[in-house]
Amino acid sequence: MTTSDTEAADAGGQTLTIDELAARAGVTVRTVRFYGTKGLLPPPVIGPRRVGRYDGEHLARLALIEELQHQGMTLAAIERYLKRLPDGLSPHDLALHRAVVASWAPETVERVTREELGRRAGRPLTDEEVERLAAMDVVVPDGDAYRVDVGLLRLGVELLDVPFSPETVLAARTALLEHSRAAARDLSRLLLRDAVAEREAPEVRSLSAHMHPLVVQALLTTFQRSLREELREWLDKEAGE
C-alpha cells in the first residue's frame, strides 16, 4: 500500500467513496472495512443514499498505518499507537507523525528493475517521470536497473506532482541537508554527548535509540511552525505590495 502524503494531507476538499479511497490508498475495499471495524479508521460520513464518504483524514491514517506496517509493527501494536494519538488531528498532523515514523527506518539503497521501481513508487512511472527522478538525484541509473533509497523514492514521487523544476528541488535538498546536519551536530552534543559522557556503551546506545524519535519529532514540529510563519510573512508582504 502506498499513499501519497500530498493526497493524504489535502484531498482538495473532496470526499471519496470507499472504492475511491481504496484506489487512492492502494488497498482493497475489504482492507478499508477491516481497519474500520478495528477502530483504526474513523467511520465515514453517511451521505445521500446511505453512501459512506471519506476524506483526507482517512487517506492520512491509511498512509500512517502503511508506514507503521513497513516498520514491522503488528496490527495490535498499530492499534495501540493510534489510540495514543490526540483526538482531532488534521491530515497534515497525521502526515507529520508518518514522517517521524519513517525516520526510524535505516537508509537502505537497493538496486531495482524498471518494473520494480514502479511497484515501489506505488504507481506506474512514465519514462519522463523516471528522468525527473534521476534529475532530482532520487534514483540513479545503473545499467539496465536503478539504485534507489526506497524512503527517498516516496518523497520524490510526491514531488512529481509539484510544479518545481529539478534544479529547485536539488537546491532545496542541499539547503535542507546543510541545515539539518548542523542541527543534528548541535543537538547530538547538547542531548547526548554531554549527558552520556560518564555512561557505559550499552546505556549510551539505549538512550540514543530512545531520543532519536523524540528529537526528530521536535525538529519536524519546530520546522513546520517556522515554515508556516515564513510563508505567512511572505504572503502578507506580497499582499501589501
C-alpha positions in Angstrom: 0.0 0.0 0.0 1.4 3.4 -0.9 -0.5 6.6 0.0 0.8 10.0 -1.1 1.4 12.4 1.8 0.3 15.1 -0.6 -3.0 13.4 -1.2 -3.4 12.4 2.4 -2.7 15.9 3.7 -5.1 17.6 1.2 -7.8 15.7 -0.6 -8.8 19.0 -2.3 -11.9 19.3 -0.2 -13.5 16.4 -2.0 -14.9 13.3 -0.4 -14.4 9.8 -1.6 -16.5 6.6 -1.8 -14.9 3.6 -0.2 -13.9 2.3 -3.7 -12.2 5.6 -4.5 -10.5 5.7 -1.1 -9.2 2.2 -1.6 -7.9 3.0 -5.1 -6.2 6.2 -3.9 -4.6 4.3 -0.9 -3.6 1.3 -2.9 -5.5 -1.2 -0.7 -8.6 -3.3 -1.1 -12.1 -2.2 0.0 -12.0 -5.2 2.3 -8.9 -3.8 4.0 -10.6 -0.4 4.5 -13.6 -2.0 6.1 -11.4 -4.2 8.2 -9.5 -1.2 9.6 -12.8 0.5 10.3 -14.1 -2.5 12.3 -10.8 -2.5 14.3 -11.1 1.3 15.0 -8.0 2.2 13.1 -10.1 4.4 10.8 -12.8 6.8 11.9 -16.3 6.0 10.5 -17.3 7.7 7.2 -19.8 10.4 6.9 -23.0 8.9 5.6 -24.3 10.9 2.6 -27.2 10.6 0.2 -28.5 7.1 -0.5 -26.6 6.0 2.7 -23.3 6.1 0.9 -20.3 6.5 3.2 -17.9 9.4 2.3 -14.3 9.5 3.2 -11.8 12.4 3.2 -8.1 13.4 3.7 -8.0 12.2 7.3 -8.8 8.7 6.2 -6.1 8.9 3.5 -3.6 10.2 6.0 -4.4 7.5 8.5 -4.0 4.8 5.9 -0.6 6.3 5.0 0.4 6.2 8.7 -0.8 2.6 9.0 1.3 1.7 6.0 4.4 3.3 7.5 3.9 1.5 10.8 3.5 -1.8 9.0 6.7 -1.0 7.0 8.5 -0.7 10.3 7.3 -4.2 11.2 4.7 -3.3 13.8 1.9 -5.8 14.4 -1.8 -4.9 14.0 -2.2 -4.8 17.8 0.8 -2.5 18.2 -0.5 -0.2 15.4 -3.9 -0.1 17.2 -2.1 0.9 20.5 -0.1 3.5 18.7 -3.1 5.1 17.0 -5.1 5.1 20.3 -2.3 7.2 21.9 -2.6 10.0 19.3 -4.5 13.1 20.3 -8.1 13.5 19.1 -8.8 15.8 16.2 -5.5 15.5 14.4 -5.6 17.1 10.9 -4.3 15.3 7.8 -1.2 17.5 8.0 -0.6 16.4 11.6 -1.0 12.8 10.7 1.5 13.3 7.8 3.9 14.7 10.4 3.5 11.6 12.5 4.2 9.5 9.5 7.4 11.4 8.8 8.5 10.7 12.3 7.8 7.0 12.0 9.6 6.9 8.6 12.7 8.5 10.3 13.1 5.3 12.3 14.0 3.3 9.2 17.6 3.0 8.3 18.8 4.3 5.0 18.7 1.4 2.6 19.8 1.7 -1.0 18.6 -1.1 -3.3 19.1 -2.0 -6.9 15.8 -2.5 -8.6 14.5 -3.1 -12.1 12.4 -0.6 -14.0 9.3 -2.7 -13.3 10.1 -2.9 -9.6 10.8 0.8 -9.5 7.2 1.5 -10.5 5.9 -1.0 -7.9 7.9 0.6 -5.1 6.7 4.0 -6.2 3.1 2.8 -5.8 2.1 3.9 -9.3 3.2 3.4 -12.9 6.0 5.8 -13.8 6.4 7.2 -17.3 9.9 7.5 -18.8 9.7 11.3 -18.3 8.9 10.8 -14.6 11.8 8.5 -14.2 14.1 11.0 -15.9 12.8 13.7 -13.5 13.5 11.4 -10.5 17.0 10.9 -11.8 17.5 14.7 -12.3 16.4 15.2 -8.7 19.0 12.6 -7.7 16.3 10.4 -6.2 17.1 7.4 -8.5 20.5 6.6 -10.1 20.6 4.7 -13.3 22.7 1.6 -13.0 22.9 -0.3 -16.3 19.5 -1.8 -17.0 18.4 -1.1 -13.4 18.3 1.7 -10.8 19.8 2.4 -7.4 17.3 4.0 -5.0 16.6 4.6 -1.4 13.0 3.5 -1.0 12.2 6.0 1.7 13.5 8.9 -0.5 11.6 7.4 -3.5 8.3 8.0 -1.8 9.1 11.7 -1.3 10.4 12.0 -4.9 7.2 10.6 -6.4 5.1 13.1 -4.4 7.3 15.9 -5.7 6.5 14.8 -9.3 3.0 16.4 -8.7 4.5 19.7 -7.5 5.4 22.3 -10.2 9.0 22.7 -9.2 12.0 22.2 -11.5 14.6 19.5 -10.7 17.1 22.4 -10.1 14.8 23.9 -7.5 14.4 20.5 -5.8 18.1 19.9 -5.7 18.8 23.4 -4.3 16.2 22.8 -1.6 17.6 19.4 -0.8 21.1 20.9 -0.5 19.8 23.6 1.9 17.9 21.0 4.0 21.0 18.8 4.2 23.3 21.6 5.3 21.0 22.9 8.0 19.8 19.6 9.2 23.4 18.3 9.6 24.3 21.5 11.6 21.2 21.0 13.8 22.0 17.3 14.3 25.5 18.1 15.3 24.4 20.7 17.9 21.6 18.5 19.2 23.9 15.5 19.4 26.3 17.5 21.5 23.7 19.0 23.8 21.4 16.0 24.3 23.8 13.1 24.0 27.5 13.7 24.3 27.3 15.9 27.4 24.7 13.8 29.0 26.3 10.4 28.5 30.0 11.2 29.0 30.2 9.0 32.1 27.9 6.2 30.9 28.7 2.7 29.6 28.3 2.0 25.9 25.1 -0.1 26.2 23.4 2.6 28.2 24.5 5.2 25.6 23.0 3.1 22.7 19.8 2.7 24.6 19.5 6.4 25.4 20.3 7.3 21.7 17.6 4.9 20.5 15.1 6.5 22.9 16.0 10.0 22.0 16.0 9.6 18.2 12.3 9.7 17.5 11.8 12.4 20.2 14.4 14.7 18.6 13.1 14.1 15.1 9.5 14.9 16.1 10.8 18.1 17.9 12.7 19.1 14.7 9.8 18.4 12.4 7.3 20.3 14.6 9.6 23.3 15.0 10.4 23.4 11.3 6.7 23.1 10.4 5.8 26.0 12.6 8.8 28.1 11.4 7.9 27.4 7.8 4.3 28.4 8.4 5.4 31.7 9.9 7.8 32.4 7.0 5.1 31.7 4.4 2.6 33.9 6.3 5.1 36.8 6.4 5.9 36.3 2.7 2.2 36.3 1.8 1.4 39.3 3.9 4.3 41.2 2.3 3.1 40.2 -1.2 -0.5 41.3 -0.4 0.8 44.6 0.9 2.7 45.4 -2.3 
